[in-house]
């Protein structure tokens, strides 16, 4: 019986730590998003700026944010944004989508990229944070 109780405690503790780690990643990603803020917005009330608003990015087709004037390169890229696509793109946007209007040089640090994705993917298409 003691082994069963100990096993249950270990599982619950590990689950709590995993949830905390994800929250830390998104919090760090929010800080990283400050690099994106001059051109992009996210969250409730987000509007297109120099770049499109980023609500609901996970699963969205490139070039489809409403009322944003995308380059033909973005509209015709065939990309559906997900974690892998985003992580490749954010390292060097012009290499991933030649002809994009995005002039950002990219983020090379893997931890920062992971944190930024954790933050961006936490918003649904209406700008609400997913639970």
C-alpha positions in Angstrom: 0.0 0.0 0.0 2.9 2.4 0.7 4.3 1.9 -2.8 0.9 2.7 -4.3 0.6 5.9 -2.3 4.2 6.9 -3.1 3.6 6.2 -6.8 0.5 8.4 -6.8 2.4 11.2 -5.1 5.2 11.0 -7.7 2.7 11.1 -10.6 0.9 14.1 -9.1 4.1 16.0 -8.4 5.5 15.3 -11.9 2.2 16.6 -13.4 2.4 19.8 -11.3 5.9 20.4 -12.3 5.2 19.8 -16.0 2.3 22.4 -15.8 4.5 24.9 -14.0 7.2 24.4 -16.7 4.7 25.2 -19.4 3.6 28.3 -17.6 7.1 29.4 -17.3 7.7 28.9 -21.0 4.7 31.0 -21.9 5.7 33.7 -19.5 9.2 33.8 -20.9 7.6 33.8 -24.4 5.5 36.8 -23.5 8.8 38.6 -22.7 10.3 37.5 -26.1 7.1 38.7 -27.8 8.3 42.3 -27.0 10.6 41.9 -30.1 7.5 41.2 -32.2 5.3 44.0 -30.7 6.4 46.8 -33.0 4.8 44.9 -35.9 2.4 42.3 -34.5 -0.3 42.1 -31.8 -2.0 39.3 -30.0 -4.8 38.9 -27.5 -8.3 40.3 -27.2 -8.7 43.3 -29.3 -5.5 42.6 -31.4 -5.3 44.5 -34.7 -3.1 44.2 -37.7 -0.2 46.5 -37.7 2.8 46.4 -40.0 2.4 42.7 -39.7 -0.8 40.6 -39.1 -2.3 40.0 -35.7 -1.3 36.5 -34.5 -4.4 35.2 -32.7 -5.1 31.6 -33.5 -1.7 31.1 -35.3 -1.5 27.4 -34.5 -3.5 25.7 -37.3 -4.0 28.9 -39.4 -3.0 29.0 -43.1 -0.3 31.5 -44.0 -1.6 34.6 -45.6 -5.1 34.4 -44.1 -5.4 36.9 -41.2 -8.5 39.0 -42.0 -7.9 42.4 -43.5 -4.1 42.1 -43.8 -2.4 42.8 -47.1 0.0 39.8 -47.4 2.7 39.3 -49.9 2.0 36.8 -52.7 4.8 34.7 -51.1 2.9 34.3 -47.9 -0.4 33.8 -49.5 1.0 31.1 -51.8 3.4 29.4 -49.4 1.1 26.5 -48.6 2.1 26.7 -44.9 -0.3 25.8 -42.2 1.2 27.2 -39.0 2.2 24.7 -36.4 5.0 24.3 -33.9 7.5 22.9 -36.4 6.7 25.4 -39.2 6.9 28.3 -36.8 10.2 27.3 -35.3 11.8 26.9 -38.7 10.3 30.2 -39.9 11.3 32.4 -36.9 14.9 31.4 -37.3 15.1 33.0 -40.7 11.8 34.3 -42.1 13.2 35.2 -45.6 14.8 31.8 -46.0 11.5 30.0 -45.1 9.3 32.2 -47.3 11.4 33.9 -49.9 9.6 37.1 -50.9 7.9 37.7 -47.5 7.5 41.3 -46.4 8.7 40.4 -43.0 12.1 42.1 -42.4 12.8 40.5 -39.0 16.3 38.9 -38.9 15.0 36.0 -36.8 15.6 34.4 -33.5 18.4 31.8 -33.3 18.1 30.7 -29.6 16.2 27.4 -29.3 14.9 28.1 -25.8 13.6 31.5 -26.8 11.9 30.1 -29.9 10.3 27.4 -27.7 9.1 29.9 -25.2 7.8 32.2 -27.9 5.8 29.4 -29.5 4.4 28.4 -26.0 3.1 32.0 -25.7 1.8 32.4 -29.2 0.0 29.1 -29.3 -1.7 29.8 -26.0 -4.1 32.2 -27.8 -7.2 31.1 -29.7 -8.5 32.8 -32.9 -10.6 35.2 -30.7 -7.6 36.3 -28.7 -8.6 34.4 -25.6 -5.9 32.4 -23.7 -6.6 28.7 -23.9 -7.1 26.9 -20.6 
